[in-house]
Amino acid sequence: MVSNRHVRVLYGGSMCRNITPLRGLEPQATAEEIRAAALQFVRKVGGIQSVSAANAEAVERAVFAIATATQQLLAELPPRRTPPSTVPPLRRRLSS
């Protein structure tokens, strides 16, 4: 069983409204950025405002599956002609 404290550390705070495009980033999207986007997707689709000990295992399985599929998708798509117009939240925090 996962504790609530552990859940808060793993899944962070608030949820943003949009998932930032990862294709075409320079440098390429990191595993952490891909996982953050997968978590955002799972939380949005599942209607989960915050991950709890009760749903942490199901959320983690879904995040893993979506992150794996996303990595494969990004590897197989052709390069973008122009970079995305927004920067992923993790990069925004690092640049501030």
SEFIZA-3560 file (N, C-alpha, C; in Angstrom, 3 decimals):
REM SEFIZA-3560
<numar><xx>0.832</xx><yy>-1.180</yy><zz>0.000</zz><atom>N</atom></numar>
<numar><xx>0.000</xx><yy>0.000</yy><zz>0.000</zz><atom>CA</atom></numar>
<numar><xx>0.879</xx><yy>1.247</yy><zz>0.000</zz><atom>C</atom></numar>
<numar><xx>0.462</xx><yy>2.279</yy><zz>-0.663</zz><atom>N</atom></numar>
<numar><xx>1.207</xx><yy>3.529</yy><zz>-0.775</zz><atom>CA</atom></numar>
<numar><xx>0.632</xx><yy>4.542</yy><zz>0.212</zz><atom>C</atom></numar>
<numar><xx>1.513</xx><yy>5.232</yy><zz>0.940</zz><atom>N</atom></numar>
<numar><xx>1.036</xx><yy>6.227</yy><zz>1.908</zz><atom>CA</atom></numar>
<numar><xx>0.678</xx><yy>7.534</yy><zz>1.209</zz><atom>C</atom></numar>
<numar><xx>-0.177</xx><yy>8.343</yy><zz>1.863</zz><atom>N</atom></numar>
<numar><xx>-0.546</xx><yy>9.647</yy><zz>1.299</zz><atom>CA</atom></numar>
<numar><xx>0.673</xx><yy>10.548</yy><zz>1.149</zz><atom>C</atom></numar>
<numar><xx>1.611</xx><yy>10.499</yy><zz>2.075</zz><atom>N</atom></numar>
<numar><xx>2.828</xx><yy>11.316</yy><zz>1.988</zz><atom>CA</atom></numar>
<numar><xx>3.627</xx><yy>10.943</yy><zz>0.741</zz><atom>C</atom></numar>
<numar><xx>3.764</xx><yy>9.642</yy><zz>0.517</zz><atom>N</atom></numar>
<numar><xx>4.483</xx><yy>9.150</yy><zz>-0.653</zz><atom>CA</atom></numar>
<numar><xx>3.795</xx><yy>9.593</yy><zz>-1.945</zz><atom>C</atom></numar>
<numar><xx>2.495</xx><yy>9.561</yy><zz>-1.948</zz><atom>N</atom></numar>
<numar><xx>1.714</xx><yy>9.976</yy><zz>-3.112</zz><atom>CA</atom></numar>
<numar><xx>1.972</xx><yy>11.447</yy><zz>-3.431</zz><atom>C</atom></numar>
<numar><xx>1.976</xx><yy>12.313</yy><zz>-2.408</zz><atom>N</atom></numar>
<numar><xx>2.211</xx><yy>13.751</yy><zz>-2.629</zz><atom>CA</atom></numar>
<numar><xx>3.588</xx><yy>13.999</yy><zz>-3.216</zz><atom>C</atom></numar>
<numar><xx>4.579</xx><yy>13.267</yy><zz>-2.758</zz><atom>N</atom></numar>
<numar><xx>5.936</xx><yy>13.429</yy><zz>-3.269</zz><atom>CA</atom></numar>
<numar><xx>6.005</xx><yy>12.985</yy><zz>-4.729</zz><atom>C</atom></numar>
<numar><xx>5.390</xx><yy>11.860</yy><zz>-5.047</zz><atom>N</atom></numar>
<numar><xx>5.441</xx><yy>11.325</yy><zz>-6.416</zz><atom>CA</atom></numar>
<numar><xx>4.660</xx><yy>12.150</yy><zz>-7.424</zz><atom>C</atom></numar>
<numar><xx>3.510</xx><yy>12.659</yy><zz>-7.036</zz><atom>N</atom></numar>
<numar><xx>2.592</xx><yy>13.236</yy><zz>-8.003</zz><atom>CA</atom></numar>
<numar><xx>2.432</xx><yy>14.744</yy><zz>-7.925</zz><atom>C</atom></numar>
<numar><xx>3.103</xx><yy>15.390</yy><zz>-7.016</zz><atom>N</atom></numar>
<numar><xx>3.130</xx><yy>16.845</yy><zz>-7.006</zz><atom>CA</atom></numar>
<numar><xx>1.795</xx><yy>17.494</yy><zz>-6.702</zz><atom>C</atom></numar>
<numar><xx>1.745</xx><yy>18.756</yy><zz>-7.068</zz><atom>N</atom></numar>
<numar><xx>0.612</xx><yy>19.588</yy><zz>-6.699</zz><atom>CA</atom></numar>
<numar><xx>-0.454</xx><yy>19.707</yy><zz>-7.744</zz><atom>C</atom></numar>
<numar><xx>-0.710</xx><yy>20.921</yy><zz>-8.149</zz><atom>N</atom></numar>
<numar><xx>-1.874</xx><yy>21.234</yy><zz>-8.966</zz><atom>CA</atom></numar>
<numar><xx>-1.756</xx><yy>20.733</yy><zz>-10.404</zz><atom>C</atom></numar>
<numar><xx>-2.908</xx><yy>20.648</yy><zz>-11.043</zz><atom>N</atom></numar>
<numar><xx>-2.997</xx><yy>20.173</yy><zz>-12.410</zz><atom>CA</atom></numar>
<numar><xx>-3.212</xx><yy>21.369</yy><zz>-13.334</zz><atom>C</atom></numar>
<numar><xx>-2.437</xx><yy>21.422</yy><zz>-14.421</zz><atom>N</atom></numar>
<numar><xx>-2.656</xx><yy>22.493</yy><zz>-15.395</zz><atom>CA</atom></numar>
<numar><xx>-3.725</xx><yy>22.057</yy><zz>-16.392</zz><atom>C</atom></numar>
<numar><xx>-4.227</xx><yy>22.979</yy><zz>-17.159</zz><atom>N</atom></numar>
<numar><xx>-5.333</xx><yy>22.671</yy><zz>-18.068</zz><atom>CA</atom></numar>
<numar><xx>-4.900</xx><yy>22.007</yy><zz>-19.362</zz><atom>C</atom></numar>
<numar><xx>-3.715</xx><yy>22.324</yy><zz>-19.846</zz><atom>N</atom></numar>
<numar><xx>-3.285</xx><yy>21.830</yy><zz>-21.149</zz><atom>CA</atom></numar>
<numar><xx>-2.027</xx><yy>20.992</yy><zz>-21.038</zz><atom>C</atom></numar>
<numar><xx>-1.944</xx><yy>20.001</yy><zz>-21.896</zz><atom>N</atom></numar>
<numar><xx>-0.728</xx><yy>19.204</yy><zz>-21.989</zz><atom>CA</atom></numar>
<numar><xx>0.142</xx><yy>19.870</yy><zz>-23.052</zz><atom>C</atom></numar>
<numar><xx>1.375</xx><yy>20.170</yy><zz>-22.698</zz><atom>N</atom></numar>
<numar><xx>2.285</xx><yy>20.869</yy><zz>-23.600</zz><atom>CA</atom></numar>
<numar><xx>2.804</xx><yy>19.911</yy><zz>-24.674</zz><atom>C</atom></numar>
<numar><xx>2.831</xx><yy>20.335</yy><zz>-25.947</zz><atom>N</atom></numar>
<numar><xx>3.413</xx><yy>19.486</yy><zz>-27.001</zz><atom>CA</atom></numar>
<numar><xx>4.881</xx><yy>19.182</yy><zz>-26.701</zz><atom>C</atom></numar>
<numar><xx>5.281</xx><yy>17.942</yy><zz>-26.894</zz><atom>N</atom></numar>
<numar><xx>6.653</xx><yy>17.532</yy><zz>-26.627</zz><atom>CA</atom></numar>
<numar><xx>7.448</xx><yy>17.285</yy><zz>-27.906</zz><atom>C</atom></numar>
<numar><xx>6.768</xx><yy>17.070</yy><zz>-28.993</zz><atom>N</atom></numar>
<numar><xx>7.448</xx><yy>16.818</yy><zz>-30.259</zz><atom>CA</atom></numar>
<numar><xx>8.103</xx><yy>18.100</yy><zz>-30.766</zz><atom>C</atom></numar>
<numar><xx>9.363</xx><yy>18.009</yy><zz>-31.132</zz><atom>N</atom></numar>
<numar><xx>10.066</xx><yy>19.140</yy><zz>-31.715</zz><atom>CA</atom></numar>
<numar><xx>10.828</xx><yy>19.993</yy><zz>-30.721</zz><atom>C</atom></numar>
<numar><xx>10.854</xx><yy>19.573</yy><zz>-29.453</zz><atom>N</atom></numar>
<numar><xx>11.608</xx><yy>20.344</yy><zz>-28.469</zz><atom>CA</atom></numar>
<numar><xx>13.102</xx><yy>20.199</yy><zz>-28.726</zz><atom>C</atom></numar>
<numar><xx>13.839</xx><yy>21.239</yy><zz>-28.430</zz><atom>N</atom></numar>
<numar><xx>15.305</xx><yy>21.210</yy><zz>-28.492</zz><atom>CA</atom></numar>
<numar><xx>15.839</xx><yy>21.650</yy><zz>-27.151</zz><atom>C</atom></numar>
<numar><xx>16.551</xx><yy>20.816</yy><zz>-26.441</zz><atom>N</atom></numar>
<numar><xx>16.788</xx><yy>19.398</yy><zz>-26.704</zz><atom>CA</atom></numar>
<numar><xx>15.482</xx><yy>18.601</yy><zz>-26.579</zz><atom>C</atom></numar>
<numar><xx>15.538</xx><yy>17.364</yy><zz>-27.040</zz><atom>N</atom></numar>
<numar><xx>14.345</xx><yy>16.513</yy><zz>-27.055</zz><atom>CA</atom></numar>
<numar><xx>13.738</xx><yy>16.383</yy><zz>-25.666</zz><atom>C</atom></numar>
<numar><xx>12.475</xx><yy>16.024</yy><zz>-25.650</zz><atom>N</atom></numar>
<numar><xx>11.759</xx><yy>15.823</yy><zz>-24.385</zz><atom>CA</atom></numar>
<numar><xx>12.461</xx><yy>14.769</yy><zz>-23.547</zz><atom>C</atom></numar>
<numar><xx>12.588</xx><yy>15.057</yy><zz>-22.270</zz><atom>N</atom></numar>
<numar><xx>13.217</xx><yy>14.120</yy><zz>-21.344</zz><atom>CA</atom></numar>
<numar><xx>12.195</xx><yy>13.096</yy><zz>-20.863</zz><atom>C</atom></numar>
<numar><xx>12.691</xx><yy>12.031</yy><zz>-20.265</zz><atom>N</atom></numar>
<numar><xx>11.799</xx><yy>11.017</yy><zz>-19.688</zz><atom>CA</atom></numar>
<numar><xx>10.916</xx><yy>11.651</yy><zz>-18.607</zz><atom>C</atom></numar>
<numar><xx>11.467</xx><yy>12.595</yy><zz>-17.857</zz><atom>N</atom></numar>
<numar><xx>10.696</xx><yy>13.276</yy><zz>-16.814</zz><atom>CA</atom></numar>
<numar><xx>9.564</xx><yy>14.113</yy><zz>-17.417</zz><atom>C</atom></numar>
<numar><xx>9.836</xx><yy>14.801</yy><zz>-18.526</zz><atom>N</atom></numar>
<numar><xx>8.795</xx><yy>15.597</yy><zz>-19.193</zz><atom>CA</atom></numar>
<numar><xx>7.716</xx><yy>14.709</yy><zz>-19.790</zz><atom>C</atom></numar>
<numar><xx>8.116</xx><yy>13.586</yy><zz>-20.347</zz><atom>N</atom></numar>
<numar><xx>7.148</xx><yy>12.642</yy><zz>-20.918</zz><atom>CA</atom></numar>
<numar><xx>6.282</xx><yy>12.056</yy><zz>-19.812</zz><atom>C</atom></numar>
<numar><xx>6.888</xx><yy>11.702</yy><zz>-18.689</zz><atom>N</atom></numar>
<numar><xx>6.133</xx><yy>11.150</yy><zz>-17.568</zz><atom>CA</atom></numar>
<numar><xx>5.170</xx><yy>12.201</yy><zz>-17.007</zz><atom>C</atom></numar>
<numar><xx>5.603</xx><yy>13.450</yy><zz>-16.919</zz><atom>N</atom></numar>
<numar><xx>4.732</xx><yy>14.519</yy><zz>-16.414</zz><atom>CA</atom></numar>
<numar><xx>3.525</xx><yy>14.705</yy><zz>-17.329</zz><atom>C</atom></numar>
<numar><xx>3.743</xx><yy>14.636</yy><zz>-18.638</zz><atom>N</atom></numar>
<numar><xx>2.626</xx><yy>14.762</yy><zz>-19.582</zz><atom>CA</atom></numar>
<numar><xx>1.686</xx><yy>13.565</yy><zz>-19.458</zz><atom>C</atom></numar>
<numar><xx>2.247</xx><yy>12.371</yy><zz>-19.273</zz><atom>N</atom></numar>
<numar><xx>1.419</xx><yy>11.167</yy><zz>-19.103</zz><atom>CA</atom></numar>
<numar><xx>0.579</xx><yy>11.275</yy><zz>-17.830</zz><atom>C</atom></numar>
<numar><xx>1.187</xx><yy>11.753</yy><zz>-16.756</zz><atom>N</atom></numar>
<numar><xx>0.444</xx><yy>11.935</yy><zz>-15.509</zz><atom>CA</atom></numar>
<numar><xx>-0.672</xx><yy>12.955</yy><zz>-15.692</zz><atom>C</atom></numar>
<numar><xx>-0.373</xx><yy>14.042</yy><zz>-16.381</zz><atom>N</atom></numar>
<numar><xx>-1.390</xx><yy>15.062</yy><zz>-16.642</zz><atom>CA</atom></numar>
<numar><xx>-2.567</xx><yy>14.456</yy><zz>-17.412</zz><atom>C</atom></numar>
<numar><xx>-2.259</xx><yy>13.656</yy><zz>-18.424</zz><atom>N</atom></numar>
<numar><xx>-3.297</xx><yy>13.004</yy><zz>-19.225</zz><atom>CA</atom></numar>
<numar><xx>-4.155</xx><yy>12.085</yy><zz>-18.346</zz><atom>C</atom></numar>
<numar><xx>-3.502</xx><yy>11.259</yy><zz>-17.532</zz><atom>N</atom></numar>
<numar><xx>-4.229</xx><yy>10.317</yy><zz>-16.674</zz><atom>CA</atom></numar>
<numar><xx>-5.118</xx><yy>11.066</yy><zz>-15.683</zz><atom>C</atom></numar>
<numar><xx>-4.598</xx><yy>12.104</yy><zz>-15.085</zz><atom>N</atom></numar>
<numar><xx>-5.392</xx><yy>12.881</yy><zz>-14.129</zz><atom>CA</atom></numar>
<numar><xx>-6.578</xx><yy>13.547</yy><zz>-14.815</zz><atom>C</atom></numar>
<numar><xx>-6.362</xx><yy>14.076</yy><zz>-16.005</zz><atom>N</atom></numar>
<numar><xx>-7.442</xx><yy>14.757</yy><zz>-16.733</zz><atom>CA</atom></numar>
<numar><xx>-8.522</xx><yy>13.754</yy><zz>-17.137</zz><atom>C</atom></numar>
<numar><xx>-8.125</xx><yy>12.660</yy><zz>-17.778</zz><atom>N</atom></numar>
<numar><xx>-9.088</xx><yy>11.661</yy><zz>-18.250</zz><atom>CA</atom></numar>
<numar><xx>-9.803</xx><yy>10.994</yy><zz>-17.080</zz><atom>C</atom></numar>
<numar><xx>-9.060</xx><yy>10.742</yy><zz>-15.994</zz><atom>N</atom></numar>
<numar><xx>-9.654</xx><yy>10.074</yy><zz>-14.844</zz><atom>CA</atom></numar>
<numar><xx>-10.442</xx><yy>10.996</yy><zz>-13.932</zz><atom>C</atom></numar>
<numar><xx>-10.383</xx><yy>12.302</yy><zz>-14.208</zz><atom>N</atom></numar>
<numar><xx>-11.075</xx><yy>13.248</yy><zz>-13.351</zz><atom>CA</atom></numar>
<numar><xx>-10.494</xx><yy>13.269</yy><zz>-11.949</zz><atom>C</atom></numar>
<numar><xx>-9.188</xx><yy>13.045</yy><zz>-11.857</zz><atom>N</atom></numar>
<numar><xx>-8.509</xx><yy>12.963</yy><zz>-10.567</zz><atom>CA</atom></numar>
<numar><xx>-7.777</xx><yy>14.278</yy><zz>-10.329</zz><atom>C</atom></numar>
<numar><xx>-8.210</xx><yy>14.997</yy><zz>-9.311</zz><atom>N</atom></numar>
<numar><xx>-7.556</xx><yy>16.268</yy><zz>-9.007</zz><atom>CA</atom></numar>
<numar><xx>-6.217</xx><yy>16.025</yy><zz>-8.326</zz><atom>C</atom></numar>
<numar><xx>-6.165</xx><yy>15.042</yy><zz>-7.442</zz><atom>N</atom></numar>
<numar><xx>-4.903</xx><yy>14.684</yy><zz>-6.816</zz><atom>CA</atom></numar>
<numar><xx>-4.882</xx><yy>13.177</yy><zz>-6.603</zz><atom>C</atom></numar>
<numar><xx>-3.703</xx><yy>12.606</yy><zz>-6.728</zz><atom>N</atom></numar>
<numar><xx>-3.540</xx><yy>11.169</yy><zz>-6.576</zz><atom>CA</atom></numar>
<numar><xx>-3.537</xx><yy>10.841</yy><zz>-5.089</zz><atom>C</atom></numar>
<numar><xx>-4.304</xx><yy>9.812</yy><zz>-4.717</zz><atom>N</atom></numar>
<numar><xx>-4.382</xx><yy>9.390</yy><zz>-3.321</zz><atom>CA</atom></numar>
<numar><xx>-3.822</xx><yy>7.976</yy><zz>-3.191</zz><atom>C</atom></numar>
<numar><xx>-3.653</xx><yy>7.540</yy><zz>-1.969</zz><atom>N</atom></numar>
<numar><xx>-3.177</xx><yy>6.176</yy><zz>-1.733</zz><atom>CA</atom></numar>
<numar><xx>-4.150</xx><yy>5.158</yy><zz>-2.332</zz><atom>C</atom></numar>
<numar><xx>-5.427</xx><yy>5.506</yy><zz>-2.377</zz><atom>N</atom></numar>
<numar><xx>-6.442</xx><yy>4.582</yy><zz>-2.898</zz><atom>CA</atom></numar>
<numar><xx>-6.334</xx><yy>4.363</yy><zz>-4.399</zz><atom>C</atom></numar>
<numar><xx>-5.850</xx><yy>5.362</yy><zz>-5.145</zz><atom>N</atom></numar>
<numar><xx>-5.793</xx><yy>5.206</yy><zz>-6.604</zz><atom>CA</atom></numar>
<numar><xx>-4.367</xx><yy>5.255</yy><zz>-7.159</zz><atom>C</atom></numar>
<numar><xx>-3.360</xx><yy>5.327</yy><zz>-6.303</zz><atom>N</atom></numar>
<numar><xx>-1.975</xx><yy>5.498</yy><zz>-6.751</zz><atom>CA</atom></numar>
<numar><xx>-1.492</xx><yy>4.358</yy><zz>-7.647</zz><atom>C</atom></numar>
<numar><xx>-1.811</xx><yy>3.141</yy><zz>-7.312</zz><atom>N</atom></numar>
<numar><xx>-1.327</xx><yy>2.008</yy><zz>-8.109</zz><atom>CA</atom></numar>
<numar><xx>-1.937</xx><yy>2.018</yy><zz>-9.510</zz><atom>C</atom></numar>
<numar><xx>-3.228</xx><yy>2.268</yy><zz>-9.610</zz><atom>N</atom></numar>
<numar><xx>-3.888</xx><yy>2.324</yy><zz>-10.921</zz><atom>CA</atom></numar>
<numar><xx>-3.336</xx><yy>3.491</yy><zz>-11.743</zz><atom>C</atom></numar>
<numar><xx>-3.134</xx><yy>4.625</yy><zz>-11.087</zz><atom>N</atom></numar>
<numar><xx>-2.590</xx><yy>5.790</yy><zz>-11.782</zz><atom>CA</atom></numar>
<numar><xx>-1.181</xx><yy>5.488</yy><zz>-12.286</zz><atom>C</atom></numar>
<numar><xx>-0.352</xx><yy>4.885</yy><zz>-11.450</zz><atom>N</atom></numar>
<numar><xx>1.027</xx><yy>4.591</yy><zz>-11.844</zz><atom>CA</atom></numar>
<numar><xx>1.078</xx><yy>3.631</yy><zz>-13.027</zz><atom>C</atom></numar>
<numar><xx>0.220</xx><yy>2.619</yy><zz>-13.045</zz><atom>N</atom></numar>
<numar><xx>0.176</xx><yy>1.689</yy><zz>-14.190</zz><atom>CA</atom></numar>
<numar><xx>-0.201</xx><yy>2.431</yy><zz>-15.470</zz><atom>C</atom></numar>
<numar><xx>-1.198</xx><yy>3.301</yy><zz>-15.368</zz><atom>N</atom></numar>
<numar><xx>-1.641</xx><yy>4.054</yy><zz>-16.542</zz><atom>CA</atom></numar>
<numar><xx>-0.557</xx><yy>5.028</yy><zz>-17.004</zz><atom>C</atom></numar>
<numar><xx>0.086</xx><yy>5.713</yy><zz>-16.071</zz><atom>N</atom></numar>
<numar><xx>1.156</xx><yy>6.656</yy><zz>-16.426</zz><atom>CA</atom></numar>
<numar><xx>2.279</xx><yy>5.923</yy><zz>-17.131</zz><atom>C</atom></numar>
<numar><xx>2.674</xx><yy>4.768</yy><zz>-16.612</zz><atom>N</atom></numar>
<numar><xx>3.741</xx><yy>3.988</yy><zz>-17.238</zz><atom>CA</atom></numar>
<numar><xx>3.372</xx><yy>3.602</yy><zz>-18.670</zz><atom>C</atom></numar>
<numar><xx>2.153</xx><yy>3.108</yy><zz>-18.870</zz><atom>N</atom></numar>
<numar><xx>1.718</xx><yy>2.682</yy><zz>-20.209</zz><atom>CA</atom></numar>
<numar><xx>1.685</xx><yy>3.865</yy><zz>-21.183</zz><atom>C</atom></numar>
<numar><xx>1.170</xx><yy>4.997</yy><zz>-20.730</zz><atom>N</atom></numar>
<numar><xx>1.062</xx><yy>6.164</yy><zz>-21.604</zz><atom>CA</atom></numar>
<numar><xx>2.437</xx><yy>6.760</yy><zz>-21.887</zz><atom>C</atom></numar>
<numar><xx>3.303</xx><yy>6.805</yy><zz>-20.889</zz><atom>N</atom></numar>
<numar><xx>4.657</xx><yy>7.329</yy><zz>-21.103</zz><atom>CA</atom></numar>
<numar><xx>5.423</xx><yy>6.456</yy><zz>-22.090</zz><atom>C</atom></numar>
<numar><xx>5.265</xx><yy>5.148</yy><zz>-21.972</zz><atom>N</atom></numar>
<numar><xx>5.926</xx><yy>4.226</yy><zz>-22.903</zz><atom>CA</atom></numar>
<numar><xx>5.420</xx><yy>4.444</yy><zz>-24.327</zz><atom>C</atom></numar>
<numar><xx>4.106</xx><yy>4.552</yy><zz>-24.480</zz><atom>N</atom></numar>
<numar><xx>3.523</xx><yy>4.792</yy><zz>-25.808</zz><atom>CA</atom></numar>
<numar><xx>3.958</xx><yy>6.148</yy><zz>-26.360</zz><atom>C</atom></numar>
<numar><xx>4.058</xx><yy>7.147</yy><zz>-25.500</zz><atom>N</atom></numar>
<numar><xx>4.468</xx><yy>8.485</yy><zz>-25.928</zz><atom>CA</atom></numar>
<numar><xx>5.913</xx><yy>8.483</yy><zz>-26.404</zz><atom>C</atom></numar>
<numar><xx>6.798</xx><yy>7.807</yy><zz>-25.673</zz><atom>N</atom></numar>
<numar><xx>8.196</xx><yy>7.715</yy><zz>-26.106</zz><atom>CA</atom></numar>
<numar><xx>8.288</xx><yy>7.058</yy><zz>-27.479</zz><atom>C</atom></numar>
<numar><xx>7.523</xx><yy>6.008</yy><zz>-27.680</zz><atom>N</atom></numar>
<numar><xx>7.520</xx><yy>5.319</yy><zz>-28.972</zz><atom>CA</atom></numar>
<numar><xx>6.973</xx><yy>6.230</yy><zz>-30.065</zz><atom>C</atom></numar>
<numar><xx>5.902</xx><yy>6.919</yy><zz>-29.785</zz><atom>N</atom></numar>
<numar><xx>5.305</xx><yy>7.841</yy><zz>-30.750</zz><atom>CA</atom></numar>
<numar><xx>6.301</xx><yy>8.921</yy><zz>-31.158</zz><atom>C</atom></numar>
<numar><xx>6.926</xx><yy>9.562</yy><zz>-30.181</zz><atom>N</atom></numar>
<numar><xx>7.882</xx><yy>10.629</yy><zz>-30.484</zz><atom>CA</atom></numar>
<numar><xx>9.062</xx><yy>10.112</yy><zz>-31.295</zz><atom>C</atom></numar>
<numar><xx>9.490</xx><yy>8.881</yy><zz>-31.026</zz><atom>N</atom></numar>
<numar><xx>10.607</xx><yy>8.289</yy><zz>-31.771</zz><atom>CA</atom></numar>
<numar><xx>10.235</xx><yy>7.987</yy><zz>-33.219</zz><atom>C</atom></numar>
<numar><xx>8.965</xx><yy>7.693</yy><zz>-33.468</zz><atom>N</atom></numar>
<numar><xx>8.537</xx><yy>7.282</yy><zz>-34.809</zz><atom>CA</atom></numar>
<numar><xx>8.024</xx><yy>8.431</yy><zz>-35.677</zz><atom>C</atom></numar>
<numar><xx>7.642</xx><yy>9.546</yy><zz>-35.080</zz><atom>N</atom></numar>
<numar><xx>7.142</xx><yy>10.674</yy><zz>-35.876</zz><atom>CA</atom></numar>
<numar><xx>8.284</xx><yy>11.393</yy><zz>-36.589</zz><atom>C</atom></numar>
<numar><xx>8.015</xx><yy>11.942</yy><zz>-37.770</zz><atom>N</atom></numar>
<numar><xx>9.053</xx><yy>12.719</yy><zz>-38.444</zz><atom>CA</atom></numar>
<numar><xx>9.314</xx><yy>14.021</yy><zz>-37.671</zz><atom>C</atom></numar>
<numar><xx>10.461</xx><yy>14.649</yy><zz>-37.878</zz><atom>N</atom></numar>
<numar><xx>10.760</xx><yy>15.903</yy><zz>-37.177</zz><atom>CA</atom></numar>
<numar><xx>9.721</xx><yy>16.976</yy><zz>-37.489</zz><atom>C</atom></numar>
<numar><xx>9.489</xx><yy>17.851</yy><zz>-36.527</zz><atom>N</atom></numar>
<numar><xx>8.594</xx><yy>19.001</yy><zz>-36.743</zz><atom>CA</atom></numar>
<numar><xx>9.321</xx><yy>20.037</yy><zz>-37.567</zz><atom>C</atom></numar>
<numar><xx>8.568</xx><yy>20.776</yy><zz>-38.356</zz><atom>N</atom></numar>
<numar><xx>9.167</xx><yy>21.860</yy><zz>-39.142</zz><atom>CA</atom></numar>
<numar><xx>9.459</xx><yy>23.079</yy><zz>-38.282</zz><atom>C</atom></numar>
<numar><xx>8.600</xx><yy>23.306</yy><zz>-37.284</zz><atom>N</atom></numar>
<numar><xx>8.809</xx><yy>24.422</yy><zz>-36.362</zz><atom>CA</atom></numar>
<numar><xx>8.660</xx><yy>23.906</yy><zz>-34.935</zz><atom>C</atom></numar>
<numar><xx>9.390</xx><yy>24.469</yy><zz>-34.006</zz><atom>N</atom></numar>
<numar><xx>9.280</xx><yy>24.002</yy><zz>-32.622</zz><atom>CA</atom></numar>
<numar><xx>7.931</xx><yy>24.384</yy><zz>-32.019</zz><atom>C</atom></numar>
<numar><xx>7.522</xx><yy>23.710</yy><zz>-30.948</zz><atom>N</atom></numar>
<numar><xx>6.256</xx><yy>24.069</yy><zz>-30.295</zz><atom>CA</atom></numar>
<numar><xx>6.315</xx><yy>25.507</yy><zz>-29.780</zz><atom>C</atom></numar>
<numar><xx>5.166</xx><yy>26.142</yy><zz>-29.704</zz><atom>N</atom></numar>
<numar><xx>5.111</xx><yy>27.544</yy><zz>-29.276</zz><atom>CA</atom></numar>
<numar><xx>5.145</xx><yy>27.705</yy><zz>-27.761</zz><atom>C</atom></numar>
<numar><xx>4.979</xx><yy>26.596</yy><zz>-27.029</zz><atom>N</atom></numar>
<numar><xx>5.019</xx><yy>26.666</yy><zz>-25.569</zz><atom>CA</atom></numar>
<numar><xx>6.145</xx><yy>25.794</yy><zz>-25.036</zz><atom>C</atom></numar>
<numar><xx>6.600</xx><yy>26.130</yy><zz>-23.860</zz><atom>N</atom></numar>
<numar><xx>7.676</xx><yy>25.386</yy><zz>-23.202</zz><atom>CA</atom></numar>
<numar><xx>7.052</xx><yy>24.523</yy><zz>-22.108</zz><atom>C</atom></numar>
<numar><xx>7.477</xx><yy>23.260</yy><zz>-21.978</zz><atom>N</atom></numar>
<numar><xx>6.924</xx><yy>22.412</yy><zz>-20.915</zz><atom>CA</atom></numar>
<numar><xx>7.139</xx><yy>23.024</yy><zz>-19.532</zz><atom>C</atom></numar>
<numar><xx>6.206</xx><yy>22.801</yy><zz>-18.611</zz><atom>N</atom></numar>
<numar><xx>6.300</xx><yy>23.385</yy><zz>-17.269</zz><atom>CA</atom></numar>
<numar><xx>7.623</xx><yy>23.090</yy><zz>-16.560</zz><atom>C</atom></numar>
<numar><xx>8.161</xx><yy>21.885</yy><zz>-16.724</zz><atom>N</atom></numar>
<numar><xx>9.424</xx><yy>21.559</yy><zz>-16.058</zz><atom>CA</atom></numar>
<numar><xx>10.555</xx><yy>22.447</yy><zz>-16.556</zz><atom>C</atom></numar>
<numar><xx>10.553</xx><yy>22.799</yy><zz>-17.819</zz><atom>N</atom></numar>
<numar><xx>11.584</xx><yy>23.690</yy><zz>-18.354</zz><atom>CA</atom></numar>
<numar><xx>11.363</xx><yy>25.116</yy><zz>-17.903</zz><atom>C</atom></numar>
<numar><xx>10.104</xx><yy>25.500</yy><zz>-17.730</zz><atom>N</atom></numar>
<numar><xx>9.810</xx><yy>26.865</yy><zz>-17.245</zz><atom>CA</atom></numar>
<numar><xx>10.362</xx><yy>27.068</yy><zz>-15.849</zz><atom>C</atom></numar>
<numar><xx>10.215</xx><yy>26.056</yy><zz>-15.003</zz><atom>N</atom></numar>
<numar><xx>10.718</xx><yy>26.150</yy><zz>-13.625</zz><atom>CA</atom></numar>
<numar><xx>12.231</xx><yy>26.267</yy><zz>-13.609</zz><atom>C</atom></numar>
<numar><xx>12.907</xx><yy>25.528</yy><zz>-14.494</zz><atom>N</atom></numar>
<numar><xx>14.364</xx><yy>25.550</yy><zz>-14.523</zz><atom>CA</atom></numar>
<numar><xx>14.919</xx><yy>26.864</yy><zz>-15.041</zz><atom>C</atom></numar>
<numar><xx>14.194</xx><yy>27.511</yy><zz>-15.954</zz><atom>N</atom></numar>
<numar><xx>14.684</xx><yy>28.746</yy><zz>-16.565</zz><atom>CA</atom></numar>
<numar><xx>14.393</xx><yy>29.975</yy><zz>-15.719</zz><atom>C</atom></numar>
<numar><xx>13.557</xx><yy>29.848</yy><zz>-14.680</zz><atom>N</atom></numar>
<numar><xx>13.230</xx><yy>31.025</yy><zz>-13.855</zz><atom>CA</atom></numar>
<numar><xx>14.309</xx><yy>31.317</yy><zz>-12.857</zz><atom>C</atom></numar>
//
